[in-house]
Amino acid sequence: MPNLDRIDDTVLALLLLGLHDDDRAWKGFDWDAMDRLHEKGYITNPVGKAKSVAFTPEGKKRAEELFETLFGDGEPGA
């Protein structure tokens, strides 16, 4: 059984790759994961015609932390 929290953390971090307009991200990920991220309060509701979602302030901060943890090189300031 997959660890859904780890999947959600990874999707949240990867949403930063499509960041635009300061807090919006393209919603090209698994719908179930996007729904869970919305339920956790990290992004706006992904259901709708818009091609992107907005990070909540907490969600953007968490995404940045996760991105550094998962994909950073461990070098301060890098």
BELMO-V429411 format. One record per residue. N is the residue number from 1. NEAR is the number of other ideal C-beta (glycine too) atoms within 8 Angstrom. D_FIRST is the distance of its C-alpha to the first C-alpha in whole Angstrom. Layout:
# BELMO-V429411
[[N:NEAR:D_FIRST] [N:NEAR:D_FIRST]]
This chain:
# BELMO-V429411
[[1:2:0] [2:5:4] [3:6:7] [4:8:9] [5:6:12] [6:8:12] [7:11:12] [8:12:14] [9:10:16] [10:10:17] [11:13:18] [12:14:20] [13:13:22] [14:9:22] [15:15:24] [16:10:27] [17:5:27] [18:9:28] [19:9:30] [20:8:34] [21:4:36] [22:5:35] [23:7:32] [24:10:31] [25:13:28] [26:8:28] [27:10:25] [28:4:23] [29:9:20] [30:7:17] [31:7:18] [32:6:15] [33:12:15] [34:14:19] [35:10:19] [36:10:17] [37:14:19] [38:13:22] [39:6:21] [40:7:21] [41:7:24] [42:12:24] [43:14:25] [44:7:27] [45:6:26] [46:12:25] [47:4:26] [48:5:30] [49:3:32] [50:6:32] [51:5:30] [52:10:29] [53:14:28] [54:9:30] [55:13:28] [56:10:29] [57:6:31] [58:8:28] [59:13:26] [60:10:28] [61:8:28] [62:10:25] [63:14:24] [64:9:27] [65:8:26] [66:12:22] [67:12:24] [68:8:26] [69:8:23] [70:9:21] [71:6:24] [72:9:27] [73:4:29] [74:4:30] [75:6:34] [76:3:35] [77:3:37] [78:6:35]]
